[in-house]
Amino acid sequence: MEFNIKKCAILSITRKRKPSNYQYTIFGDVLGRVNQHDYLGVTISHDLNWKSHSHQIINKANQTLGLLRRTLAPCHKDVKVRAYESLVRPRLEYAAEVWNPHTTSIVDRLEQV
């Protein structure tokens, strides 16, 4: 089995002002650098700032909520609550232990959904 060089990237996680930037190669091809990468549904940034991940999660949850509001407008409240709990809340709660929404601005945006 061979590596696909196009799918490989370097993500250096550090809080240094001037991180050391080494060039890594696989089979003579230089790997590209990225500032953030999605891994198992969690966006990890180079400085472990979870702002971009939380914005993506909130936007996806709002899109799903908008779809539910348009689709389930004539339905009873019980159906709407069950749909919210099964489709929207899992998006907000997935891997929350990892990215831990602790700033008040992110918590407020999460609670608005």
SVG drawing of the C-alpha trace seen along z (x, -y; Angstrom):
<svg xmlns="http://www.w3.org/2000/svg" viewBox="-50 -37 64 39">
<polyline fill="none" stroke="black" stroke-width="0.4" points="0.0,0.0 1.4,-3.4 0.9,-6.8 -1.1,-9.3 1.2,-12.4 -1.7,-14.7 -3.6,-13.6 -0.6,-14.1 0.1,-17.4 2.1,-18.8 0.3,-20.4 2.7,-21.7 1.0,-22.4 2.8,-25.0 2.3,-28.3 5.8,-29.6 6.1,-32.9 8.7,-31.6 8.1,-27.8 10.8,-25.7 9.7,-24.9 11.3,-21.7 10.6,-20.4 9.4,-16.8 9.5,-14.6 8.0,-11.3 9.5,-9.5 11.3,-12.7 8.1,-14.8 7.9,-17.7 4.8,-17.7 2.7,-20.9 1.9,-22.7 -1.6,-23.5 -2.8,-25.8 -5.8,-23.6 -7.0,-20.1 -10.2,-18.1 -9.6,-14.9 -12.6,-12.7 -15.0,-15.6 -12.9,-18.0 -11.0,-20.9 -7.6,-21.1 -5.7,-24.4 -2.0,-25.0 -2.4,-26.9 -5.2,-24.7 -7.6,-27.6 -11.1,-26.0 -12.8,-29.1 -12.9,-27.9 -14.2,-24.5 -16.9,-26.0 -18.0,-28.3 -18.3,-25.3 -20.3,-23.3 -22.7,-26.2 -23.2,-26.9 -23.9,-23.2 -26.4,-23.0 -28.1,-26.2 -28.4,-24.8 -30.0,-21.7 -32.3,-23.7 -33.4,-25.8 -34.2,-22.7 -36.3,-21.3 -38.2,-24.6 -39.1,-24.7 -39.9,-21.0 -41.7,-20.4 -43.7,-23.7 -47.1,-22.0 -46.1,-19.2 -46.8,-18.9 -44.4,-20.1 -43.4,-16.6 -42.2,-15.8 -40.2,-19.0 -38.6,-18.3 -37.7,-14.7 -36.2,-15.9 -34.2,-18.6 -32.8,-16.1 -31.9,-13.6 -30.5,-15.8 -29.3,-19.1 -28.1,-18.4 -25.7,-15.6 -24.0,-18.0 -23.5,-20.4 -22.4,-17.8 -20.1,-15.7 -16.6,-15.7 -17.4,-18.6 -15.1,-17.1 -12.2,-17.8 -12.9,-21.3 -14.7,-22.4 -16.7,-25.5 -15.4,-27.7 -15.5,-31.3 -18.7,-33.2 -19.1,-34.2 -19.0,-30.6 -21.2,-29.4 -23.8,-32.1 -23.8,-31.2 -24.2,-27.5 -27.1,-28.3 -28.8,-30.3 -29.1,-27.2"/>
</svg>
